[in-house]
Amino acid sequence: MSTVVLPGSFDPFTLGHLDLTRRAAALGHQVIIAVSHNPSKQGMLGLEARTGAITGTLVQEGLSGTVEVRTLPKGLLVDFCREVGARAVVRGLRSQLDLAYEEPMARMNHHLADVDTLFLLTDSAWSHISSSLVREVHALGGDVSDMLPGPSLEALRTAAATS
């Protein structure tokens, strides 16, 4: 079984992220969800809340045996991949815009450390969902319950109630 890393800020972890996780695991991979802090994004959930929500989701979905959640340390993703023995990164593509954004990073990861990127096309049921849109809809009072696993929805509601 090979190890792959699914990196992201996951603020919050959506049903699209869950779908990518399931599909990567179904391909026979040990998946490490690497939760990062992205300083260029306006976040809503703290790192601990995000990792807790993802872990809770994995337990609920019966994925905790083949999927692990880790905090991504500062530094290069490829260094983390080396540390955990991963030869590939998994990324979801919703559109050509995602590919245009992801392709240079994939090429750089391969150049720096021979780490490949496995691109999975997002299921059309989730292709309109992004964490930033979920945060925006939620902040404006919209219902996001059909876009998030239960633990992520609860974390979002808790964060909104305490802010």
HUTAPE-V831954 format. One record per residue. RES is the residue in one small letter. OMEGA is omega as a letter, one per 30 degrees, with the letter a starting at -180 (none if undefined). Layout:
res=<RES	RES>
omega=<OMEGA	OMEGA>
//
This chain:
res=<m	s	t	v	v	l	p	g	s	f	d	p	f	t	l	g	h	l	d	l	t	r	r	a	a	a	l	g	h	q	v	i	i	a	v	s	h	n	p	s	k	q	g	m	l	g	l	e	a	r	t	g	a	i	t	g	t	l	v	q	e	g	l	s	g	t	v	e	v	r	t	l	p	k	g	l	l	v	d	f	c	r	e	v	g	a	r	a	v	v	r	g	l	r	s	q	l	d	l	a	y	e	e	p	m	a	r	m	n	h	h	l	a	d	v	d	t	l	f	l	l	t	d	s	a	w	s	h	i	s	s	s	l	v	r	e	v	h	a	l	g	g	d	v	s	d	m	l	p	g	p	s	l	e	a	l	r	t	a	a	a	t	s>
omega=<l	l	l	l	l	a	l	l	l	a	g	l	a	l	l	l	l	l	l	l	l	a	l	l	a	l	l	a	l	a	l	l	a	a	a	l	l	a	l	l	l	a	l	a	l	a	a	l	a	a	l	l	l	l	l	l	a	l	l	a	a	a	a	l	a	a	a	l	l	l	l	l	l	a	a	l	a	l	l	l	l	a	a	l	l	l	a	l	l	l	l	l	l	a	l	l	l	l	l	l	a	a	l	l	l	l	l	l	l	l	a	a	a	l	l	l	l	l	l	l	l	l	a	l	a	a	l	a	l	l	a	l	l	l	a	l	l	a	a	l	l	a	l	a	l	a	a	l	a	a	l	l	l	l	l	l	l	l	a	a	a	a	none>
//
